[in-house]
Amino acid sequence: MANFLNQKNNAASVYVGNLEEPVTEDLLWELFLQVGPVVSVNIPRDKVSGQQQGYGFVEFKTEEDAEYACKVLNMVKLCGRGIKVQQTSLDLK
């Protein structure tokens, strides 16, 4: 997770939580593309089991797109669960 965040624009990235197993990176890309231009999507997997860990990250081109995604998509139902969308606020320096 830290390597992904080190290479990305944290200010233009959002955390997406409460994800169910059928949710894929392609599905997140398509959903978040509805609110702004997406640069990348990452859903981390457990290194041992290979299963999703229930969260992911979406990077947009601008901070404004990320802020808008939080306002529009937070608690939208995806595969029957309300997803949690918030801006990443990690300071890794």
VOZA-917723 format. One record per residue: residue in one letter; chain; x, y, z of N, C-alpha, C in turn. Coordinates in steps of 0.02 Angstrom, whole numbers, plus 50000, padded with zeros to 5 digits. Example, Ala and Ser with C-alpha at 12.3 -4.5 7.8 and 13.67 -1.06 7.14 Angstrom:
! residues 2
[atom A; A; [50660; 49716; 50390]; [50615; 49775; 50390]; [50660; 49835; 50390]]
[atom S; A; [50642; 49888; 50354]; [50684; 49947; 50357]; [50645; 50002; 50394]]
! end
This chain:
! residues 93
[atom M; A; [50041; 49941; 50000]; [50000; 50000; 50000]; [50043; 50063; 50000]]
[atom A; A; [50095; 50065; 50041]; [50137; 50124; 50045]; [50171; 50138; 49979]]
[atom N; A; [50195; 50086; 49944]; [50227; 50096; 49879]; [50179; 50127; 49829]]
[atom F; A; [50116; 50104; 49829]; [50066; 50133; 49784]; [50057; 50207; 49799]]
[atom L; A; [50051; 50224; 49863]; [50039; 50294; 49882]; [50100; 50338; 49870]]
[atom N; A; [50160; 50311; 49876]; [50220; 50350; 49864]; [50225; 50373; 49792]]
[atom Q; A; [50200; 50333; 49745]; [50205; 50349; 49675]; [50147; 50390; 49649]]
[atom K; A; [50096; 50399; 49690]; [50035; 50431; 49668]; [50028; 50501; 49697]]
[atom N; A; [49984; 50539; 49667]; [49967; 50606; 49692]; [49915; 50598; 49747]]
[atom N; A; [49937; 50599; 49810]; [49891; 50588; 49866]; [49835; 50639; 49868]]
[atom A; A; [49849; 50700; 49849]; [49798; 50752; 49851]; [49742; 50739; 49801]]
[atom A; A; [49756; 50701; 49748]; [49706; 50687; 49698]; [49681; 50615; 49703]]
[atom S; A; [49695; 50582; 49760]; [49675; 50512; 49769]; [49621; 50506; 49822]]
[atom V; A; [49580; 50455; 49814]; [49528; 50441; 49864]; [49534; 50369; 49888]]
[atom Y; A; [49517; 50359; 49951]; [49512; 50293; 49981]; [49441; 50269; 49970]]
[atom V; A; [49433; 50206; 49951]; [49366; 50177; 49941]; [49362; 50116; 49987]]
[atom G; A; [49318; 50119; 50035]; [49311; 50065; 50083]; [49245; 50029; 50078]]
[atom N; A; [49240; 49973; 50115]; [49180; 49932; 50119]; [49165; 49897; 50052]]
[atom L; A; [49218; 49873; 50020]; [49210; 49839; 49955]; [49197; 49764; 49965]]
[atom E; A; [49153; 49737; 49926]; [49138; 49666; 49924]; [49185; 49631; 49874]]
[atom E; A; [49193; 49567; 49880]; [49237; 49528; 49837]; [49221; 49534; 49762]]
[atom P; A; [49158; 49537; 49740]; [49148; 49541; 49667]; [49170; 49607; 49636]]
[atom V; A; [49186; 49658; 49676]; [49208; 49722; 49649]; [49279; 49714; 49622]]
[atom T; A; [49289; 49736; 49559]; [49354; 49732; 49527]; [49382; 49803; 49515]]
[atom E; A; [49445; 49806; 49498]; [49475; 49871; 49481]; [49440; 49901; 49420]]
[atom D; A; [49421; 49858; 49372]; [49386; 49883; 49312]; [49318; 49913; 49331]]
[atom L; A; [49283; 49882; 49377]; [49218; 49908; 49398]; [49226; 49975; 49434]]
[atom L; A; [49276; 49980; 49478]; [49288; 50044; 49512]; [49307; 50098; 49461]]
[atom W; A; [49349; 50080; 49413]; [49369; 50127; 49361]; [49306; 50155; 49326]]
[atom E; A; [49262; 50111; 49305]; [49202; 50133; 49269]; [49156; 50177; 49313]]
[atom L; A; [49149; 50159; 49376]; [49107; 50198; 49421]; [49137; 50267; 49433]]
[atom F; A; [49201; 50270; 49449]; [49232; 50334; 49466]; [49244; 50377; 49404]]
[atom L; A; [49247; 50348; 49346]; [49254; 50385; 49284]; [49192; 50430; 49272]]
[atom Q; A; [49137; 50412; 49304]; [49075; 50452; 49297]; [49081; 50520; 49330]]
[atom V; A; [49129; 50529; 49376]; [49135; 50593; 49411]; [49199; 50631; 49392]]
[atom G; A; [49244; 50600; 49355]; [49305; 50635; 49335]; [49355; 50589; 49302]]
[atom P; A; [49406; 50618; 49271]; [49457; 50577; 49237]; [49500; 50538; 49287]]
[atom V; A; [49499; 50472; 49279]; [49536; 50427; 49324]; [49605; 50413; 49296]]
[atom V; A; [49656; 50416; 49340]; [49724; 50402; 49320]; [49741; 50329; 49336]]
[atom S; A; [49721; 50306; 49395]; [49736; 50237; 49414]; [49688; 50212; 49468]]
[atom V; A; [49683; 50146; 49473]; [49641; 50112; 49523]; [49682; 50055; 49552]]
[atom N; A; [49678; 50046; 49618]; [49714; 49991; 49650]; [49672; 49962; 49705]]
[atom I; A; [49661; 49897; 49704]; [49628; 49861; 49758]; [49680; 49812; 49785]]
[atom P; A; [49710; 49827; 49843]; [49761; 49782; 49871]; [49733; 49713; 49888]]
[atom R; A; [49776; 49664; 49882]; [49758; 49594; 49898]; [49804; 49569; 49953]]
[atom D; A; [49778; 49524; 49993]; [49817; 49491; 50045]; [49872; 49450; 50011]]
[atom K; A; [49932; 49455; 50036]; [49989; 49421; 50005]; [49985; 49345; 50012]]
[atom V; A; [49953; 49321; 50064]; [49949; 49249; 50076]; [49889; 49218; 50040]]
[atom S; A; [49830; 49246; 50053]; [49769; 49216; 50027]; [49752; 49240; 49957]]
[atom G; A; [49777; 49299; 49939]; [49760; 49328; 49873]; [49692; 49361; 49871]]
[atom Q; A; [49657; 49363; 49927]; [49591; 49394; 49928]; [49596; 49469; 49938]]
[atom Q; A; [49546; 49504; 49913]; [49543; 49576; 49922]; [49537; 49592; 49996]]
[atom Q; A; [49563; 49650; 50014]; [49563; 49671; 50084]; [49504; 49716; 50102]]
[atom G; A; [49458; 49727; 50054]; [49398; 49766; 50069]; [49403; 49841; 50058]]
[atom Y; A; [49459; 49862; 50028]; [49467; 49934; 50014]; [49509; 49943; 49951]]
[atom G; A; [49511; 50004; 49927]; [49551; 50020; 49868]; [49566; 50093; 49864]]
[atom F; A; [49601; 50113; 49812]; [49619; 50183; 49801]; [49606; 50201; 49728]]
[atom V; A; [49581; 50261; 49718]; [49570; 50286; 49650]; [49606; 50353; 49646]]
[atom E; A; [49648; 50361; 49595]; [49682; 50424; 49584]; [49651; 50460; 49525]]
[atom F; A; [49637; 50524; 49534]; [49609; 50567; 49482]; [49664; 50614; 49455]]
[atom K; A; [49648; 50650; 49402]; [49696; 50698; 49374]; [49705; 50758; 49420]]
[atom T; A; [49651; 50780; 49453]; [49656; 50840; 49495]; [49626; 50829; 49564]]
[atom E; A; [49645; 50871; 49611]; [49617; 50870; 49678]; [49542; 50884; 49677]]
[atom E; A; [49522; 50928; 49633]; [49451; 50946; 49628]; [49409; 50885; 49608]]
[atom D; A; [49435; 50845; 49563]; [49399; 50784; 49543]; [49392; 50737; 49602]]
[atom A; A; [49445; 50731; 49642]; [49443; 50687; 49701]; [49392; 50713; 49752]]
[atom E; A; [49391; 50778; 49764]; [49343; 50807; 49810]; [49272; 50795; 49786]]
[atom Y; A; [49261; 50804; 49722]; [49194; 50794; 49693]; [49173; 50721; 49700]]
[atom A; A; [49219; 50674; 49689]; [49203; 50603; 49696]; [49181; 50587; 49767]]
[atom C; A; [49214; 50617; 49816]; [49194; 50605; 49886]; [49124; 50629; 49899]]
[atom K; A; [49107; 50687; 49873]; [49040; 50715; 49883]; [48986; 50674; 49848]]
[atom V; A; [49000; 50651; 49788]; [48949; 50617; 49747]; [48944; 50542; 49762]]
[atom L; A; [49000; 50509; 49773]; [48998; 50436; 49777]; [49000; 50406; 49847]]
[atom N; A; [49012; 50446; 49898]; [49013; 50419; 49966]; [48945; 50390; 49982]]
[atom M; A; [48945; 50327; 50006]; [48886; 50289; 50026]; [48842; 50267; 49968]]
[atom V; A; [48866; 50272; 49905]; [48831; 50243; 49848]; [48835; 50168; 49855]]
[atom K; A; [48781; 50132; 49840]; [48781; 50059; 49846]; [48815; 50028; 49786]]
[atom L; A; [48863; 49984; 49801]; [48899; 49947; 49750]; [48899; 49874; 49773]]
[atom C; A; [48869; 49831; 49732]; [48862; 49760; 49750]; [48826; 49752; 49817]]
[atom G; A; [48776; 49795; 49829]; [48735; 49789; 49889]; [48761; 49822; 49952]]
[atom R; A; [48820; 49854; 49948]; [48849; 49886; 50007]; [48864; 49959; 49993]]
[atom G; A; [48851; 50002; 50041]; [48869; 50072; 50035]; [48944; 50080; 50041]]
[atom I; A; [48975; 50107; 49989]; [49048; 50116; 49991]; [49066; 50181; 50026]]
[atom K; A; [49122; 50180; 50060]; [49148; 50239; 50094]; [49201; 50270; 50050]]
[atom V; A; [49192; 50334; 50032]; [49239; 50368; 49989]; [49264; 50430; 50025]]
[atom Q; A; [49330; 50434; 50036]; [49358; 50493; 50067]; [49428; 50506; 50039]]
[atom Q; A; [49448; 50569; 50042]; [49514; 50585; 50015]; [49569; 50556; 50059]]
[atom T; A; [49623; 50534; 50027]; [49679; 50508; 50065]; [49713; 50568; 50099]]
[atom S; A; [49735; 50557; 50159]; [49766; 50612; 50196]; [49831; 50589; 50228]]
[atom L; A; [49864; 50543; 50196]; [49927; 50517; 50222]; [49985; 50563; 50204]]
[atom D; A; [50023; 50581; 50255]; [50083; 50620; 50243]; [50142; 50572; 50252]]
[atom L; A; [50170; 50549; 50198]; [50221; 50497; 50200]; [50292; 50525; 50202]]
[atom K; A; [50300; 50589; 50212]; [50368; 50619; 50214]; [50400; 50609; 50281]]
! end
